């Protein structure tokens, strides 16, 4: 019987022996793009033949000016007579006005010396003597700049808005932290609210409450409450399971478990939420000056409208000082949780707070006797004149004619003509369906089909609203500013990740920049570049840069040291370690940095409508200034859709991140 000879087996080459389906399963992004390409082959010819391939077709546009105008007219006509306004919104408005006025009168009653001592005493009890001196110097600087009364107006509005935001955030956070169903319902709502630019909150409240303090406070509350809600829910849901089980085994009721275990365990998250709420409330309170909030923001707004850089800076400095003091105080309170109290025993606990209260009352009483309710005019320092003189010198010497660089005006002009204009022309020149396809491809590649559907529907809604071209103009400014931000931010972060000395030098600068409200960034760019789209993009870059640098630096520094050591042992150069080890392992942090850059840039580009950025930001400002709420509301809705789309195409879903890890 013949024996069968064995056939030599050749080793399979890499990539052979697998079907196309297996290859697509290993590369899900390629499979998604293939499916999208097949859908495009079938649907695009039909869409092109019916609606054309230029900008968004008129046949798919809904004219909302008529209905919105009718709604606006009805609200204006019935604001003083309809029961909904008289017995609901009217009571809310009156309560807000009385609360802000009451806080303002208390601040005036304390006098400038009493308020200064109160701020220093609170900072001393919470964070120590160094921050107490900083707080006192900051409030004294507000008086020296002649901004004491506007500062007290802003502070009064802030106190009411923060208290309301904290209460609302706590209630929502408690509901989401204790109920899985409520958490699932609230999470997308809070996600959406956190990515919306601040300007988008102004128009709805103006429509209901009109121009003035009530609308400004309520817009601030809606903008500042989500961080408190999210962090409260996070703290409650992250409570130690062992502690909760032990408390339950002792027979504690649900209320007792909440008060004695969950809330104490979530103290750090609660204080972090308070910090974020205060900073966002200050930012929004300044922006709300556009709708009559008054205070420091109104001074900045009026000065920017007149291109008076000196007056804008005089009002902007107190805003920055307030932000720094409030941020440092709440941050220090969070750090001190769980640590042993320091200082003399007689000044710890309630004794120290009693001493602070007595000292404040004594100083306020002496101030009343000496008629020291407001800062004396003869102790002010006028900086508007010298600043405007310096600005004029810059116009004469730095705007144009600088060797090699050409001047700041030339840089702005070149950036506009070489980057912003081509981007705008390219986006507006693309067929509308191609924009939807690009959005779908980006969102589906980085997330799920639900992410892609949300992003595409948001872009389609922009077209339906009839603001496709201004939205593409805004999008071009966002893309350009984000590109500059990422190049600068990644470059600085790589250096900071490699050098501890550079990181220490950058830390205080980034701290200050991250606490400054968005409005303040417009002042220096107007001084340097004038007005237009380029200055708005520059302000957006400066505003978003600190977040990108910090997130990227932390991501690169958080890479597993063992992986880096292994790369070094194989002879990898620092550049190879960065490209082949650090960047791949820090990919989630880098994507988060991109997402934050997009969201923060959009917020400032919209505010840039105040300094000539045009597009959607201008429509919102025009609607607010002229009372044309139909135009403003449509632009505000488009901003919401644009922010939602940009967030979805730059934020990987949790499922996607798990697959990559």
Rosetta blueprint (number, residue, H / E / L):
1 X L
2 X L
3 X L
4 X L
5 X L
6 X L
7 X L
8 X L
9 X L
10 X L
11 X L
12 X L
13 X L
14 X L
15 X L
16 X L
17 X L
18 X L
19 X L
20 X H
21 X H
22 X H
23 X H
24 X H
25 X H
26 X H
27 X L
28 X H
29 X H
30 X H
31 X H
32 X H
33 X H
34 X H
35 X H
36 X H
37 X H
38 X H
39 X H
40 X H
41 X H
42 X H
43 X H
44 X H
45 X H
46 X H
47 X H
48 X H
49 X H
50 X H
51 X H
52 X L
53 X L
54 X L
55 X L
56 X L
57 X L
58 X H
59 X H
60 X H
61 X L
62 X L
63 X L
64 X L
65 X H
66 X H
67 X H
68 X H
69 X H
70 X H
71 X H
72 X H
73 X H
74 X H
75 X H
76 X H
77 X H
78 X H
79 X L
80 X L
81 X L
82 X L
83 X H
84 X H
85 X H
86 X H
87 X H
88 X H
89 X H
90 X H
91 X H
92 X H
93 X H
94 X H
95 X H
96 X H
97 X H
98 X H
99 X H
100 X H
101 X H
102 X H
103 X H
104 X H
105 X H
106 X H
107 X H
108 X H
109 X H
110 X H
111 X H
112 X H
113 X H
114 X H
115 X H
116 X H
117 X H
118 X H
119 X H
120 X H
121 X H
122 X H
123 X H
124 X H
125 X H
126 X H
127 X H
128 X L
129 X H
130 X H
131 X H
132 X H
133 X H
134 X H
135 X H
136 X H
137 X H
138 X H
139 X H
140 X H
141 X H
142 X H
143 X H
144 X H
145 X L
146 X L
147 X L
148 X H
149 X H
150 X H
151 X H
152 X H
153 X H
154 X H
155 X H
156 X H
157 X H
158 X H
159 X H
160 X H
161 X H
162 X H
163 X H
164 X H
165 X H
166 X H
167 X H
168 X H
169 X H
170 X H
171 X H
172 X H
173 X H
174 X H
175 X H
176 X H
177 X H
178 X H
179 X L
180 X H
181 X H
182 X H
183 X H
184 X H
185 X H
186 X H
187 X H
188 X H
189 X H
190 X H
191 X H
192 X H
193 X H
194 X H
195 X H
196 X L
197 X L
198 X H
199 X H
200 X H
201 X H
202 X H
203 X H
204 X H
205 X H
206 X H
207 X H
208 X H
209 X H
210 X L
211 X L
212 X L
213 X H
214 X H
215 X H
216 X H
217 X H
218 X H
219 X H
220 X H
221 X H
222 X H
223 X H
224 X H
225 X H
226 X H
227 X H
228 X H
229 X H
230 X H
231 X H
232 X H
233 X H
234 X H
235 X H
236 X H
237 X H
238 X L
239 X L
240 X L
241 X H
242 X H
243 X H
244 X H
245 X H
246 X H
247 X H
248 X H
249 X H
250 X L
251 X L
252 X L
253 X L
254 X H
255 X H
256 X H
257 X H
258 X H
259 X H
260 X H
261 X H
262 X H
263 X H
264 X H
265 X H
266 X L
267 X H
268 X H
269 X H
270 X H
271 X H
272 X H
273 X H
274 X H
275 X H
276 X H
277 X H
278 X H
279 X H
280 X H
281 X H
282 X H
283 X H
284 X H
285 X H
286 X H
287 X H
288 X H
289 X H
290 X H
291 X H
292 X L
293 X L
294 X L
295 X H
296 X H
297 X H
298 X H
299 X H
300 X H
301 X H
302 X H
303 X H
304 X H
305 X H
306 X L
307 X L
308 X L
309 X H
310 X H
311 X H
312 X H
313 X H
314 X H
315 X H
316 X H
317 X H
318 X H
319 X H
320 X H
321 X H
322 X H
323 X H
324 X H
325 X H
326 X H
327 X H
328 X H
329 X H
330 X H
331 X H
332 X H
333 X H
334 X H
335 X H
336 X L
337 X L
338 X L
339 X L
340 X L
341 X L
342 X L
343 X L
344 X L
345 X H
346 X H
347 X H
348 X L
349 X L
350 X H
351 X H
352 X H
353 X H
354 X H
355 X H
356 X H
357 X H
358 X H
359 X H
360 X H
361 X H
362 X H
363 X H
364 X H
365 X H
366 X H
367 X H
368 X H
369 X H
370 X L
371 X L
372 X L
373 X L
374 X L
375 X L
376 X L
377 X H
378 X H
379 X H
380 X L
381 X L
382 X L
383 X L
384 X H
385 X H
386 X H
387 X H
388 X H
389 X H
390 X H
391 X H
392 X H
393 X H
394 X H
395 X H
396 X H
397 X H
398 X L
399 X L
400 X L
401 X L
402 X L
403 X L
404 X L
405 X L
406 X L
407 X L
408 X H
409 X H
410 X H
411 X H
412 X H
413 X H
414 X H
415 X H
416 X H
417 X H
418 X H
419 X H
420 X H
421 X H
422 X H
423 X H
424 X H
425 X H
426 X H
427 X H
428 X H
429 X H
430 X L
431 X L
432 X H
433 X H
434 X H
435 X H
436 X H
437 X H
438 X H
439 X H
440 X H
441 X H
442 X H
443 X H
444 X H
445 X H
446 X H
447 X L
448 X L
449 X H
450 X H
451 X H
452 X H
453 X H
454 X H
455 X H
456 X H
457 X H
458 X H
459 X H
460 X H
461 X H
462 X H
463 X H
464 X H
465 X L
466 X L
467 X L
468 X H
469 X H
470 X H
471 X H
472 X H
473 X H
474 X H
475 X H
476 X H
477 X H
478 X H
479 X H
480 X H
481 X H
482 X H
483 X H
484 X H
485 X H
486 X H
487 X H
488 X H
489 X H
490 X H
491 X H
492 X H
493 X H
494 X H
495 X H
496 X H
497 X H
498 X H
499 X L
500 X H
501 X H
502 X H
503 X H
504 X H
505 X H
506 X H
507 X H
508 X H
509 X H
510 X H
511 X H
512 X H
513 X H
514 X H
515 X H
516 X L
517 X L
518 X H
519 X H
520 X H
521 X H
522 X H
523 X H
524 X H
525 X H
526 X H
527 X H
528 X H
529 X H
530 X L
531 X L
532 X L
533 X H
534 X H
535 X H
536 X H
537 X H
538 X H
539 X H
540 X H
541 X H
542 X H
543 X H
544 X H
545 X H
546 X H
547 X H
548 X H
549 X H
550 X H
551 X H
552 X H
553 X H
554 X H
555 X H
556 X H
557 X H
558 X L
559 X L
560 X L
561 X H
562 X H
563 X H
564 X H
565 X H
566 X H
567 X H
568 X H
569 X H
570 X L
571 X L
572 X L
573 X L
574 X H
575 X H
576 X H
577 X H
578 X H
579 X H
580 X H
581 X H
582 X H
583 X H
584 X H
585 X H
586 X L
587 X H
588 X H
589 X H
590 X H
591 X H
592 X H
593 X H
594 X H
595 X H
596 X H
597 X H
598 X H
599 X H
600 X H
601 X H
602 X H
603 X H
604 X H
605 X H
606 X H
607 X H
608 X H
609 X H
610 X H
611 X H
612 X L
613 X L
614 X L
615 X H
616 X H
617 X H
618 X H
619 X H
620 X H
621 X H
622 X H
623 X H
624 X H
625 X H
626 X H
627 X L
628 X L
629 X H
630 X H
631 X H
632 X H
633 X H
634 X H
635 X H
636 X H
637 X H
638 X H
639 X H
640 X H
641 X H
642 X H
643 X H
644 X H
645 X H
646 X H
647 X H
648 X H
649 X H
650 X H
651 X L
652 X L
653 X L
654 X H
655 X H
656 X H
657 X H
658 X H
659 X H
660 X H
661 X L
